[in-house]
Amino acid sequence: MLGRGNKKGRDNFCNHTLIASSAKVTGDIEFTGGLHVQGRVEGNVHVSADGGRLVIGESGSVKGEIRVGDILINGRVEGDVYAVGKLELAEKAVIEGNVYYNLIEMVVGAQVNGKLVKEGAPKHLPAPDKGKAKAASADT
């Protein structure tokens, strides 16, 4: 379940930053460790080479691109999301943009208004009808 039994991911970071619900940050953010967004961010959010985890709380919002290894979203995102590690979408998550992921967990109620793209997946899959037609013609 979302956030349960995941102490390993939370305890690995010695640097945690909170953007409170009353705060608005304008500009790009690059961070290491943990970043918890309860307020508003208008800019891109990227993790440094040392890695980190992003949590967007129920009252949090990000307007910009997100490129972070591990992400938990329960707020609003307007922009593309790139998650190299695990992406968790809680029931109040709303994403207006494309989502590029390696591993995803999505709870009923979460919304993605864009494409879900599995990283490393084949890009050019044949259409279902074409594959069946070729197989049928090969049998005859």
CORCORGI-V194923 format. One line per field, one symbol per residue. ss: DSSP state (h for helix, s for strand, l for the rest). phi: phi as a letter, one per 30 degrees, with the letter a starting at -180 (. if undefined). burial: # if it has 24 or more other ideal C-beta (glycine too) atoms within 12 Angstrom, else .. A space follows every 50 residues. Layout:
ss: ???
phi: ???
burial: ???
This chain:
ss: llllllhhhhhllllssssllllsssllsssssssssllsssllssssss ssssssllllsssllssslssssllsssllsssssssssllllsssllss ssssssllllsslllssslllllllllhhhhhhhhhhhhl
phi: .eicicdeddddcccbbccdddcbcckdbbbbjcbcccccbcldbbcddd jlbcbcdecdbbcldcbbdcbbbbbcbcldccbdcccccddcdbbcldbc bcbbbbcejdbbclccbddidedccddedddddddddddc
burial: .#......#...#...#.#.....#...#.#.#########..####... .######..###############################.####.#.## #..###...###...#........................
